[in-house]
Amino acid sequence: MEELQAYDPKMAAERAKRLAFPEVRESFPIRTPQSQKLRKSVEGELKTLIGGLLNAIVLAELPSELVVEALDFRGSDLSAEMNAMLSNCGRAAFEAKIRDLHEKYGIGVFVVDPA
């Protein structure tokens, strides 16, 4: 999580630039090249973290199925923008890795509601 926290101030600075001038806010691009570069970095970091964790579980336990609890992993000490990105990108990276594990090893995945 520390790696992702390092991106948060940079993303907040990009957002502040967009919101600094109310008169041009409507026409200002929501995603600047700098913010897109930051998002790609965060997405890559998430894919690496999630993929590494799931690979370690599969290699250590050799499960035939995984039961996953649908938890909310947003960090309360992160900005709203970073939390939204974590939620969206993290879910996408997790689902892609689960599909990959299913295709490679035939591992079934069951998602359950949080207890």
N, C-alpha and C positions, 0 to 999 in steps of 0.2 A: 504494500500500500504506500510505502514511502516513495517509491518510484513515481507513482501516480500523483502523489501530493506535490511533487516538484513541478508538475505541469500546471497545477491549478492557478498559481499567480500569473503565469504567462497567459493563460486563457482569460483570466479576469482583466488583464491589461488590454488584450485585444477587444474584449467586450466593451470596456470603458472607452476605447477609441471610437467604437461604433456609436456609442450613446452620448458622446461628448457634445455633439452638435444637433440639437433637436430639429432644426430646420432642414437638415439633410438626412435625418435618420431614415425617412421613408425611402429615399433613393440610394442610400448607402448599402453596398452589398453585405448581406448577412455573413457570408463566408468569404473572407479575404484570403489571399494566397498564404498569408502568415497563419491565419486560424486554421486553414485546411491542412497546412503542414503539421501544426500541433495536433490536430485531430488524428491524422495518419500515424503520428508517433504514438499517441495514446492507444489507438486501435492495435498497433503492432505490439505494444507492451502488454495489452490485455490478451491478445492471441498467444503470446509467448507464455505468460503466466498460466492461463487456463489450460493450454495444450500441455505444458510441462506437468501440471498437477494431475491431469487426467491420465497422461501417459504413465506417470509414476504409480498411480493407483492400479492401472491395468497390468503393468509389468510386475508389480509386487503381489497382487492378489489373483490375477487371471480370472476375473469374474465372468459368469455367463450372463449376468444382468446387473444393472445399476439402478438403484432406487434413489431418486434425486428429490430433495425437498425444495419447493419453490420459495426460496427466501429472498428478501430484499437486502442487497449488499451495498446500498448507497451509504457513503460515509457522511456522518452529520457534520464533520469538520471541513467538508469540501463545499465549494460553491454549487449553486443550483445547476449551472451549466455543466459543471464537471459531473455532478450526480446523474444528470440526464444522459450524458454521454456514457458514463459507466454502465448505466442500466441498459441502454440500447446496444452499445457496442459489445458489452460483456455478454448479453443474452445471445447476440448473433454469433459471437466467437464460440460460446459454449455449445450452441445448437449445431454449428458447423463441425466442431470437434466430435460431438456425440454421433453425428451422421457418419463421420469418418471412421470412428471406432466400430460402429455397427456394420459398415461395409467391409472393413478389414477383418474383423474378428467375430462378427455376428452377435455382438453384445446387445442385449435388449435393454431398453431404458424406460423406466416408469417414473413419472413425475407425480409427486403427492403434495397436497397442501401442507403448509407449515402446521406443526402441532400446536 
